[in-house]
Amino acid sequence: MNIGIAGVGLVGRVLALNLLREGHTLTLFDEDTAYGDKAAGMTAAGMLAVFAELESAESVIFDHGNRSIALWPDLLEQVGIADAYQQEGSIITAHPQDYNELDHFIETLKFKVPEASEIKLLDRSELIQLEPDLEQHAKAFFIPQEGQVDAQRFMKASSDYLLAHPDVKWHQKIKVSEVSEGKICFAGLCETYDWVFDARGLGANDQVENLRGVRGEVFWLDAPEVNITRPTRMLHPRYKIYIVPRPNNRYVIGATEIESEDKSPMSVRSSLELLSAVYSMHSGFAEARIVNMLTNCRPTLKDNLPKIEHGTKMTRINGLYRHGYLLAPAVVEQALNKGIYK
Ligand SMILES: Cc1cc2nc3c(=O)[nH]c(=O)nc-3n(C[C@H](O)[C@H](O)[C@H](O)COP(=O)(O)OP(=O)(O)OC[C@H]3O[C@@H](n4cnc5c(N)ncnc54)[C@H](O)[C@@H]3O)c2cc1C
């Protein structure tokens, strides 16, 4: 089939990779360039936190999350970066005065899915064996199933792959005004396709009801004095931070969560909170270099869950909120299996 996709962010790319495997011909539209940074998928830390995200999410994300974890390796292989996937588990810790936060967190997860009772409580010596740099923390939990995708590498490699593919035409810097019934409209023109997908994230808010943005801010730090190898969260009564390691002692530190569609640069308050928290977690961050400060908005629906909507010759996928990497492969698989586009 001749298929049009509006929005080549995270969902648009995962869709495109799946549809190419099925032998379709694709036309992609994005208001950004192929290597631009407007997509939330470019800002994301890429954590596959199938348990930890349950603290503030419905348990349905657990099944989708586990399915996505199974699907990511093939997608990354398809774009030539199998090594951008890591599933070595993650660490959840807190300062001693906040241990009640830690206990409450684990109890919440157990309440949501029985599998959470397998999450392992580590004492200091077990923690040091896994992550010697976290030695100052006497108590932590280890979630072996969790991992991460290097989000920025995925975005770059998928751009390279799609741009080079003979069955893909990519219209860059084209703002789509409408997606409906086999049509993608832009600049007063409409093109028709056998099927169209609307994957514009927050950009679809004129056609998707109750879609809102949830602002998130992250730092990238280069910290040669820190050697943490797994995604690590620190719980705190006022803010929760995560540290996601990337190659060469680079760390993504995030993320704020603010009910706002403001994509302007990071606020002083957010930077103070994120940096103080990360420094309190490991003093080696004192001499880290700030290499990037990013802000974006997560496309979110009322129930904070993803939504697939099929119409005549059209499918919309939206609402991946803070779980795009965790959920997109499974949500796309579900959309394509159930879709009548075949
Ligand atoms: C700070 C932050 C950290 C995050 N960390 C994680 C994480 O660790 N793990 C995780 O699972 N998820 C994470 N996420 C969430 C994840 O990034 C999103 O859920 C995901 O990117 C949503 O995918 P999407 O394709 O719907 O939207 P996007 O990735 O935003 O893509 C939408 C695309 O549509 C294009 N577009 C918009 N409007 C138009 C238009 N009118 N015409 C043409 N093109 C248009 C945009 O340019 C963009 O390329 C994070 C998000 C943020 C902001």
The ligand as a MOL file (V3000), in Angstrom:
LIG
                    3D

  0  0  0     0  0            999 V3000
M  V30 BEGIN CTAB
M  V30 COUNTS 53 58 0 0 0
M  V30 BEGIN ATOM
M  V30 1 C 11.9460 15.1890 29.1820 0
M  V30 2 C 11.3280 13.9140 28.6430 0
M  V30 3 C 11.8420 12.6930 29.0520 0
M  V30 4 C 11.2570 11.5130 28.5870 0
M  V30 5 N 11.8030 10.3200 28.9790 0
M  V30 6 C 11.2190 9.1660 28.5800 0
M  V30 7 C 11.7550 7.9260 29.0020 0
M  V30 8 O 12.7810 7.8620 29.6880 0
M  V30 9 N 11.1190 6.7880 28.6150 0
M  V30 10 C 9.9990 6.8020 27.8430 0
M  V30 11 O 9.4510 5.7260 27.5690 0
M  V30 12 N 9.4940 7.9720 27.3940 0
M  V30 13 C 10.0700 9.1500 27.7550 0
M  V30 14 N 9.5550 10.3320 27.3360 0
M  V30 15 C 8.3110 10.3300 26.5600 0
M  V30 16 C 8.4760 10.1850 25.0490 0
M  V30 17 O 9.4770 11.0550 24.5820 0
M  V30 18 C 7.1330 10.4930 24.3760 0
M  V30 19 O 6.1290 9.6850 24.9290 0
M  V30 20 C 7.1960 10.2270 22.8750 0
M  V30 21 O 8.2200 10.9750 22.2770 0
M  V30 22 C 5.8730 10.5550 22.1860 0
M  V30 23 O 6.0100 10.1710 20.8410 0
M  V30 24 P 5.2000 10.8580 19.6680 0
M  V30 25 O 5.7310 10.3190 18.4030 0
M  V30 26 O 3.7440 10.7630 19.9540 0
M  V30 27 O 5.5570 12.4080 19.7860 0
M  V30 28 P 6.9270 13.1170 19.3700 0
M  V30 29 O 8.0910 12.2500 19.6750 0
M  V30 30 O 6.8750 14.4720 19.9870 0
M  V30 31 O 6.8330 13.2700 17.7790 0
M  V30 32 C 5.8670 14.0840 17.1500 0
M  V30 33 C 6.4240 14.4940 15.7760 0
M  V30 34 O 5.3840 15.1360 15.0460 0
M  V30 35 C 5.9180 16.2950 14.4160 0
M  V30 36 N 4.7960 17.2240 14.2350 0
M  V30 37 C 4.0500 17.8170 15.2010 0
M  V30 38 N 3.0960 18.5850 14.6410 0
M  V30 39 C 3.2520 18.4730 13.2990 0
M  V30 40 C 2.5580 19.0140 12.1860 0
M  V30 41 N 1.4840 19.8020 12.3310 0
M  V30 42 N 2.9730 18.6790 10.9460 0
M  V30 43 C 4.0510 17.8560 10.7590 0
M  V30 44 N 4.7340 17.3240 11.7810 0
M  V30 45 C 4.3380 17.6120 13.0390 0
M  V30 46 C 6.9810 16.8040 15.3770 0
M  V30 47 O 7.9280 17.6230 14.7210 0
M  V30 48 C 7.5760 15.4960 15.8720 0
M  V30 49 O 8.6420 15.0780 15.0280 0
M  V30 50 C 10.1330 11.5490 27.7230 0
M  V30 51 C 9.6580 12.7730 27.2830 0
M  V30 52 C 10.2400 13.9540 27.7300 0
M  V30 53 C 9.7250 15.2790 27.2420 0
M  V30 END ATOM
M  V30 BEGIN BOND
M  V30 1 1 1 2
M  V30 2 1 2 3
M  V30 3 2 2 52
M  V30 4 2 3 4
M  V30 5 1 4 5
M  V30 6 1 4 50
M  V30 7 2 5 6
M  V30 8 1 6 7
M  V30 9 1 6 13
M  V30 10 2 7 8
M  V30 11 1 7 9
M  V30 12 1 9 10
M  V30 13 2 10 11
M  V30 14 1 10 12
M  V30 15 2 12 13
M  V30 16 1 13 14
M  V30 17 1 14 15
M  V30 18 1 14 50
M  V30 19 1 15 16
M  V30 20 1 16 17
M  V30 21 1 16 18
M  V30 22 1 18 19
M  V30 23 1 18 20
M  V30 24 1 20 21
M  V30 25 1 20 22
M  V30 26 1 22 23
M  V30 27 1 23 24
M  V30 28 2 24 25
M  V30 29 1 24 26
M  V30 30 1 24 27
M  V30 31 1 27 28
M  V30 32 2 28 29
M  V30 33 1 28 30
M  V30 34 1 28 31
M  V30 35 1 31 32
M  V30 36 1 32 33
M  V30 37 1 33 34
M  V30 38 1 33 48
M  V30 39 1 34 35
M  V30 40 1 35 36
M  V30 41 1 35 46
M  V30 42 1 36 37
M  V30 43 1 36 45
M  V30 44 2 37 38
M  V30 45 1 38 39
M  V30 46 1 39 40
M  V30 47 2 39 45
M  V30 48 1 40 41
M  V30 49 2 40 42
M  V30 50 1 42 43
M  V30 51 2 43 44
M  V30 52 1 44 45
M  V30 53 1 46 47
M  V30 54 1 46 48
M  V30 55 1 48 49
M  V30 56 2 50 51
M  V30 57 1 51 52
M  V30 58 1 52 53
M  V30 END BOND
M  V30 END CTAB
M  END
